């Protein structure tokens, strides 16, 4: 399981939440995350009920794949909206958004 580095700088800054790239698909993201939450509860139940190890590992793989799918979709939305808009505007903000995206990709690759 990957943990978040509590010493890492927050990327929340003073961003306008209404402008996030994923907002047009927010309901779809929430539905996907709700399914993932259900999968995680199912894993807990499988361990509690002492199910076969391989069956649990198979479900862990499915859960990881589902999370990766959400991460890639969010990254795509971020690049196509936040980074692209900042790059078009130019200046320091564009470079900062590229650095943020690069760091996010690095974290995803490490996980």
Phi and psi in degrees as a GROMACS rama.xvg file:
@    title "Ramachandran Plot"
@    xaxis  label "Phi"
@    yaxis  label "Psi"
@TYPE xy
-89.9047  136.609  UNK-2
-111.228  158.219  UNK-3
-88.4319  135.206  UNK-4
-73.9056  112.224  UNK-5
-67.3042  -16.6073  UNK-6
-87.1201  -9.30971  UNK-7
-67.3935  143.884  UNK-8
-66.7903  139.877  UNK-9
-70.4111  139.734  UNK-10
-98.609  9.52638  UNK-11
-66.7158  -42.7367  UNK-12
41.0261  -142.563  UNK-13
-111.823  38.1436  UNK-14
-66.1256  145.803  UNK-15
-82.2603  109.86  UNK-16
-60.4979  -29.8141  UNK-17
-67.8202  -16.3148  UNK-18
-97.7617  2.91496  UNK-19
-64.6239  143.165  UNK-20
-62.2589  -27.2915  UNK-21
-84.0247  -6.39423  UNK-22
-58.9767  -33.7202  UNK-23
-69.0518  -20.4395  UNK-24
-113.854  19.7589  UNK-25
-54.1274  -46.1772  UNK-26
-61.4923  -38.5475  UNK-27
-65.9618  -42.8749  UNK-28
-62.2729  -44.5125  UNK-29
-62.5393  -38.9288  UNK-30
-65.0221  -41.9984  UNK-31
-63.8864  -42.2612  UNK-32
-67.2439  -32.9151  UNK-33
-66.112  -39.701  UNK-34
-64.0863  -41.1553  UNK-35
-63.2137  -41.6357  UNK-36
-58.9777  -41.4064  UNK-37
-63.7777  -39.429  UNK-38
-62.1912  -41.7544  UNK-39
-64.2812  -41.5739  UNK-40
-63.4845  -37.2976  UNK-41
-62.9579  -39.1077  UNK-42
-62.0037  -44.0078  UNK-43
-58.5441  -45.2998  UNK-44
-63.2674  -40.7621  UNK-45
-61.5597  -42.5451  UNK-46
-67.3411  -43.781  UNK-47
-59.1528  -37.8919  UNK-48
-88.4688  6.37644  UNK-49
56.1398  47.7529  UNK-50
-70.1058  166.97  UNK-51
-62.7571  135.489  UNK-52
-51.5225  -46.6117  UNK-53
-64.2819  -37.0616  UNK-54
-64.3689  -39.8805  UNK-55
-65.8442  -44.6573  UNK-56
-61.6485  -37.2108  UNK-57
-62.4247  -42.1987  UNK-58
-69.7864  -34.4168  UNK-59
-62.6263  -41.8558  UNK-60
-61.3685  -42.1773  UNK-61
-64.7838  -40.021  UNK-62
-65.6033  -44.2211  UNK-63
-61.382  -41.6949  UNK-64
-63.2116  -40.9854  UNK-65
-64.3909  -42.8177  UNK-66
-64.5107  -41.3356  UNK-67
-60.8476  -38.2794  UNK-68
-62.8438  -42.9953  UNK-69
-64.7753  -44.6461  UNK-70
-60.002  -45.0634  UNK-71
-66.5216  -38.3284  UNK-72
-65.92  -42.072  UNK-73
-64.1316  -41.0931  UNK-74
-62.6008  -43.644  UNK-75
-61.2373  -44.511  UNK-76
-62.7009  -40.8751  UNK-77
-63.9096  -45.6977  UNK-78
-64.7528  -42.5164  UNK-79
-76.0045  -15.5103  UNK-80
-118.203  -70.5705  UNK-81
-64.4175  -49.353  UNK-82
-69.775  -44.6196  UNK-83
-61.4455  -44.5957  UNK-84
-61.8333  -43.2841  UNK-85
-67.068  -38.8343  UNK-86
-65.1199  -39.6756  UNK-87
-64.2991  -36.3585  UNK-88
-71.5851  -26.6617  UNK-89
76.0816  -173.518  UNK-90
75.5093  -162.076  UNK-91
-66.777  -32.7431  UNK-92
-62.4791  -41.07  UNK-93
-61.1046  -44.7497  UNK-94
-65.1741  -39.1103  UNK-95
-63.5634  -42.9814  UNK-96
-63.9081  -38.9038  UNK-97
-63.8974  -41.5155  UNK-98
-63.8026  -42.7211  UNK-99
-60.5525  -44.9044  UNK-100
-63.81  -42.6082  UNK-101
-61.3601  -43.6345  UNK-102
-64.4881  -39.1378  UNK-103
-64.8087  -42.1  UNK-104
-62.6642  -42.7478  UNK-105
-60.2424  -41.7197  UNK-106
-64.8005  -40.8041  UNK-107
-65.041  -38.6729  UNK-108
-67.2219  -37.1258  UNK-109
-71.8893  -27.287  UNK-110
